[in-house]
Amino acid sequence: MSETDTQTPCDCGCRGAGPLLTAFLRRLAPSEAVSQHFQAAHLEVLKGLRELLDEQIAARSEPPRQGTKISVE
């Protein structure tokens, strides 16, 4: 057995498993259109959370309401 027979496509020590695993995971990934859809949905969720926080901050920033005075006979 010569040294050329034992060479692997990758010289990092993974014995070729790294590039194979990378290719496998890329095939499992969603398409570009699906990725863009989920990114847009993620952005909308963040905008909704920001609006919720803004409402809560505004509600807690208002000065407390004063009661009305009623004269009792």
N, C-alpha and C positions, 0 to 999 in steps of 0.2 A: 504494500500500500504506500503510495507516494504522498507527499505533502499536498500536492495539488488536488488529490482525490478528497481530502478532508477539509478543504476550504469551504467556508460558508459564504452566502451572499452578503453577510453583514460582519464587520470585524469588531463589533462592540462586545462580544462575548455571549450574546443571546442565542447563538447558533442558528440564526435565521428566523427565530420565533418573533422577534420584534417587528420586522416588516410585514410578516404574515398577519400578526395580530392587528397592526395598524390598518391594513387593507380590509380585514374582516370588520373592524369597528366602523370604518368609513362606509361600508356597504349597509350597515345597520342604521346609519344616521338618516334622518328625514331629508326630503328634497329641499331645495332652496326656497321654493314657494311655501312649503310647510314651515320652515324655519322663520321666514319673514312674517307669516301669520301669527306664530307664537310670540315673536318679538313685539309685534304690534299689540297683541292681547296683553302681554306683560306690561307694556307702557300704559295701556288703559287702566289696568289694575292699580298701578302706581299713582296715576292721576286721580283715581277714585279715593285712594287712601289719603292723598294730599288734601282733597276736598273735605273728607271727613275730619281730618286733623284741623283744617282751617275753621270749620264750623265749631269744633270743640274749643279751640282757642278763643274764637270770637265770643262764644257763650260764657266762657270763664273770665273774659276780660271786661265784660260790662260791669259797671258799678252796681252794688246791691240796690234793689228797689226799696224805696222808703214807703212805709205804710201811710195810710190816710188817717187824719185825726177826726174822730167823731165825738161830738159833745153829748154827754149823757146827762139827762135831767135827774 
